[in-house]
Amino acid sequence: MNPESFMIMRHELVLTLAFLFILVAEVFTGERNREKIKGIAVVLFAIVTAVGFLPAATGSIFGGMYQASGTTTIMKNILNIGTLIVLIQSYTWLGRPENRDRIHEYFLLLLSTLIGMNFMISAGHFLMFYLGIELATIPLAALAAYDRYRNRSAEAGIKLILSSTLSSGILLFGLSMIYGVAGSLYFPDVAAKVTTVPLVILGFIFFFAGMGFKMSLVPFHLWTADVYEGAPVNVTSYLSVVSKGAAAFIFIIILFRVFPAISVTWEKVIWVIAIMTITIGNLFALRQKNMKRFLAFSSIAQAGFFLLGFIGGNQLGMTTVIYYALIYIFSNLAAFGVVSVIAEKTGRESMDDYDGLYRTNPGLSITMMLAMFSLAGIPPVAGFFGKFFLFVAAAEKGFYVLVTIAVLNTIVALYYYLLVVKAMFINRSDAPIASFKSDFMQKLGLAICIAGIVVTGFASGLFEIIRNLSYGI
């Protein structure tokens, strides 16, 4: 293998260089200048994100354990965009006195998880896939427990690592059954040996359950709300968007590449899980008053919509999942961005605290309204087009009942998303959140999200670009 072949791993290599640069910068900046790492890291990652869009080589290395294609490249770029927005939104929060001596840890842990997600997406072998999952998960537990002076944050870290351990054990048990039948862990070898024998079906069910934990699919979702509520807001947004997006990407890749021979089986499983996830996520979101728990159950319901693209089982399904993930990143990070700014300035996280927000902070209110409209799928914002293509992908395969139930659930979702809008624009409060000014980085993060919500909806050619790039998975 010549040195040029390593350029296939460009995303991982650039992220590793950024990791090392921040590590060395932390050593040489000293105590007084430690805050400068924030600006250095954000600018550095912006460069990393831009480099990801340069023309990239495709192929495989390490005997096929690592594979790069147009599909994996666009998936990694989407994750980079989401991570960049999270870093921008975290800038002010990291400047708080209790975080100043650990700024570098935040960036190093975040980059570690992203490197693991990239290896997971490019895996051509289940061992590489599992190593990527663990590299992504363990630093995430440390990030969830980042607020060391808050018991809820420590509890979130413990719950995340315990649930991840259980899910990894279930996933590995399923893979051991599949290995027993196929005699190999390479994706092409497994795909050639997979048939509808009981051991393969049982192994797949365990594998599906393990991935269900990673994506917060019902009934594997019970850890989600507690971890989201206890973790810092910016870490919660990363968990909700980037981590979930990476899990959805690798899950659909494995379904399409490794298990097409038993598609009749996993279509039935996805059909049931999709209905349960969308419905239960919506019903529990109706009851929430804490904004982080509200967005947690909202994200569970959104994971159910991702499954509509999975069940499509074709190129259109793959394209819609990637397109919807991009829209979901901008929409959810806009909502979490507003929650983060308000929590940073006032320490208030309840939905009731948002009563009358438009009268004191109209900019934040409009941003949150656009985010809620996009998550609900109200035209003409991007979320409408994302859901529309997901419905088309499922309907094209004849799953009309599933699509009907999903459409009905969007009505339920519309109700609870509009509760937030109602609180901000209609409800009155005797003690509303006082007017305040966001700093430049907070405004920049929200501006990028607003632009993404608008542009990804109206840029009609974007869907076709993703569809062309996603050929040849």
C-alpha positions, -999 to +999 in steps of 0.1 A: +000+000+000+016+033-011+014+066+008-011+081-017-036+054-008-039+069+027-055+100+012-086+079+009-088+085+047-086+123+042-114+131+066-099+111+094-064+123+088-073+159+088-094+155+120-064+137+137-041+166+127-066+190+142-067+169+173-029+170+177-027+207+169-052+215+197-034+192+221+000+209+214-016+244+215-030+237+249+005+229+262+021+261+248-007+286+255-003+285+293-029+294+319-034+331+310-040+325+273-059+293+275-091+309+263-075+315+229-079+278+223-116+285+216-110+307+187-081+285+174-102+254+175-133+269+158-112+284+130-093+252+126-124+231+124-139+255+099-108+248+077-113+210+083-149+214+072-139+233+040-112+207+032-139+180+033-156+195+003-125+193-020-125+165-045-117+132-027-103+099-038-125+068-035-117+032-030-107+008-002-077+001+019-066-023+047-079-052+027-114-037+023-119-029+060-120+009+052-140+021+022-146+055+008-172+065-018-192+096-028-219+086-003-195+083+027-179+116+017-212+136+017-222+119+050-190+130+067-193+165+053-228+167+068-215+156+102-187+182+099-213+210+092-233+200+123-201+198+145-190+232+133-223+248+143-221+231+177-186+244+182-197+279+173-227+277+197-204+264+224-179+293+222-196+316+248-205+287+272-168+275+272-158+310+284-176+306+318-152+305+348-159+268+356-150+257+321-119+278+314-094+253+327-110+225+306-116+241+273-092+219+254-108+188+268-141+197+252-126+201+217-105+170+221-134+148+232-156+162+204-130+155+177-124+120+191-161+112+187-162+126+152-132+105+142-149+074+155-181+083+136-161+087+104-144+053+107-178+038+115-193+053+083-164+041+061-163+006+076-163-024+053-158-048+081-178-053+113-147-050+134-139-016+120-176-007+124-175-017+161-142+001+169-157+032+153-188+029+176-167+026+207-144+055+197-175+076+192-193+065+223-168+066+252-158+103+247-196+111+244-201+098+279-173+121+292-189+150+274-223+143+289-207+145+324-187+176+314-204+199+341-185+183+370-202+205+396-237+193+386-250+160+398-274+158+368-245+160+344-226+132+362-258+111+362-262+117+324-227+104+318-233+073+339-266+065+322-251+070+287-221+048+293-243+021+310-269+021+282-241+021+256-224-008+272-257-028+272-264-019+236-229-028+225-232-062+242-265-069+224-251-058+191-220-079+194-241-109+204-261-105+172-229-101+151-215-133+167-245-152+153-241-137+119-204-145+119-213-181+128-232-184+096-211-163+073-176-173+086-164-137+079-170-101+091-164-084+058-195-068+045-194-084+010-187-119+025-216-116+049-239-103+022-231-133+001-239-158+029-269-142+045-302-161+040-335-163+058-323-191+082-334-186+118-299-180+132-294-151+108-328-136+115-321-138+153-287-123+149-301-095+128-328-088+155-301-084+181-280-062+158-311-041+151-317-037+189-282-026+194-284+001+167-319+010+181-302+022+213-278+044+193-306+060+173-330+062+203-357+041+186-386+029+207-384+007+228-347+013+231-351+051+239-355+052+277-321+066+283-325+096+259-346+121+279-326+118+311-292+121+293-304+150+272-317+168+303-286+162+324-259+170+299-249+206+290-271+221+263-244+221+237-235+185+243-272+176+241-274+193+207-244+173+196-259+140+208-293+148+192-279+158+158-244+146+150-244+114+170-278+104+158-270+113+122-239+091+122-259+062+136-286+066+109-260+068+082-241+036+091-273+018+098-288+024+064-254+016+047-253-018+065-290-026+057-284-018+020-250-035+016-250-064+040-287-075+045-305-070+012-312-107+010-334-105+041-350-072+032-385-087+035-377-094+072-362-061+081-389-041+063-414-057+087-393-049+117-388-013+105-425-009+098-434-017+134-405+002+150-412+033+129-448+035+140-439+030+176-411+055+176-430+083+158-462+078+179-446+073+214-421+101+207-449+125+199-472+115+228-444+119+253-433+152+238-469+165+244-463+162+282-429+179+285-423+213+300-385+213+302-372+224+268-344+198+267-367+169+275-392+183+250-365+184+223-353+149+234-387+133+227-390+154+195-357+139+184-370+104+191-400+111+169-377+124+142-357+092+144-389+074+135-392+095+103-357+085+093-369+049+092-393+058+064-362+063+042-347+031+055-378+011+045-376+025+010-347+001+005-336+018-027-315+047-039-343+071-033-345+060+003-307+065+008-309+100-008-339+110+014-321+099+046-290+120+037-311+150+027-333+148+058-303+145+080-289+178+066-322+195+072-325+180+106-291+193+116-300+229+108-335+227+123-326+210+155-294+230+161-314+262+156-338+251+184-310+240+207-291+272+199-320+293+212-323+271+243-286+274+249-285+312+246-315+316+270-300+290+295-267+308+293-281+342+300-309+334+324-305+298+335-342+291+326-351+260+306-389+256+311-413+261+283-434+284+306-403+307+308-407+314+271-441+331+276-440+365+260-404+360+247-412+378+214-419+411+232-384+411+248-363+390+224-379+390+190-348+377+171-346+346+192-383+341+190-383+342+152-354+318+151-372+293+173-403+297+153-385+288+121-369+258+138-403+246+151-419+250+117-391+231+100-392+202+126-430+201+122-428+200+084-447+233+077-441+247+041-422+264+028-393+258+052-369+229+046-385+204+070-415+202+047-395+190+018-375+166+039-406+149+052-422+149+017-394+130+002-394+105+030-431+099+025-425+095-013-397+070-007-419+048+016-449+052-007-429+042-037-424+007-021-461+004-014-461+012+024-492+033+022-505+024+057-472+034+072-472+067+053-507+074+064-499+068+101-468+090+097-488+118+082-513+116+110-485+118+135-472+150+118-505+166+130-498+156+166-463+169+162-476+202+147-496+207+179-467+204+204-443+224+182-469+252+180-472+252+218-437+267+218-446+293+192-478+301+211-458+306+243-435+330+226-459+350+206-493+348+223-490+339+259-484+367+284-462+367+314-458+389+345-421+382+346-409+375+310-373+368+302-356+402+302-342+416+269-306+408+263-281+408+235-264+377+222-227+378+214-213+375+179-206+338+180-241+330+192-256+351+165-233+335+139-244+300+149-281+309+147-276+327+114-260+296+098-289+275+110-315+300+097-297+301+063-296+263+062-334+260+070-342+284+042-316+274+016-320+236+019-357+239+013-356+263-017-324+249-034-343+224-055-310+211-071-296+200-038-316+169-036-305+158-071-269+166-062-271+143-031-289+116-052-261+116-078-234+115-051-251+086-033-249+062-062-225+034-059-228+028-021 
